[in-house]
Amino acid sequence: LDMTLAFVRRTRKGQSPWQADAQHLQHQMLRIGHSHTGAVLVLYLWAAIVAFGAVSVAYVEGPVPLVLIAVAMLVVMWLTGRLPRWLERRRA
């Protein structure tokens, strides 16, 4: 996903798709306040949702896997956007 987003972003700007920039997902997460470790852990959570979601949809029938994937996505979306500010308020 990150590679695809980088390719699209750079070509839309008229840049070479191979030109480096600081707009990758991890850089954006660092800008909103995640630590390096926190950013990596959140990206691992996203990868786990995709991996376990694909396997669960393949092996479990019915709407349960889709509901669980949706709930997990909402939780990780919150963690991605709000966790740094929530931790900062909690420390203060």
Sequence and secondary structure as in RCSB ss.txt:
>XXXX:A:sequence
LDMTLAFVRRTRKGQSPWQADAQHLQHQMLRIGHSHTGAVLVLYLWAAIVAFGAVSVAYVEGPVPLVLIAVAMLV
VMWLTGRLPRWLERRRA
>XXXX:A:secstr
 HHHHHHHHHHHTT  TTS  S SHHHHHHHTT  HHHHHHHHHHHHHHHHHHHHHHHH  SSHHHHHHHHHHHH
HHHHHHHHHHHHHHHH 
